[in-house]
Amino acid sequence: MAISYEHLKQRVFAPVRQQYSERDTMLYALSLGLGNDPLDDKAQSFVYEGAPGGLQALPSQAVVLGFPGFWAREPDTGIDWVKLLHGEQRMRLHRPLPAAAEVVGYNRITHLTDKGEGKGAIMVTERRLETTGGELLATVQQVTFLRGDGGYSQQGGGQPSDAPLPALQPTPAERAPDLTDTQVIRPEAALLYRLMGDYNPLHADPAVARKAGFERPILHGLASYGLVAHAVLRQCCDHNPARLKALDIRFAAPVYPGETLVTEIWRTPGQPLQLQLRARVLERDKVVLSHGFAELA
């Protein structure tokens, strides 16, 4: 069955109201490896409520708040959900996240693009994360590759196909990165990160991972995204979360807990507050996140 453009674009998502505590904020940071060095005073403000100045939230925590769940597997969507892939993650921060708050996520599908039969389709889901008082905290875009739904626009008498989002740009090939950040991913990282709400057994059950073609459970893509966000904070922002205004990235390959993530950062000539970046796994010398862009304040 082909997906219906009108049905998906008009899909109504109930507002997702979520209350998170300082404990949740600390657990999110711990799942990304902050606190691995208990003497790192810069990281302490994200994992210890008694740190000077009080507890702070990592900006990337916005991607796990107000999430509507794995709605794509619901029968009315028509999506071949078994074949979908999380292709890109984009985020704009409008103000720093509180360390604890009640927030509301307003979700909608903004783009549906047909790449052609056998080539899949691209869906963009946007989430506006607001306080209960209506203050806009973040705008999050999830780009999903619907591998089993290409060619939908030619079926059923013809359906629309949206222009895609502006493409993310590859990192410079002609010069070495200006900054490099290295993080060792803890072996239990995926087991911790799943407590953010993504309980897909692919990240916890070795038998499920092997059935999916992986040698062992893989790390969540959004955990890798959070690791890169922390690398930018550490290398370019002196751990000040208010300075990270945007982070976009493409997921290129899976990451395994226990591996070493190397984030490579290029400053954009003439644009001191814009960065390009990618991340690779040291042990396999493989790029796992690519086409990265970050904007600073």
Order of alpha helices (4+ residues) and beta strands (2+ residues): alpha-beta-alpha-alpha-beta-beta-beta-beta-beta-alpha-alpha-alpha-beta-beta-beta-beta
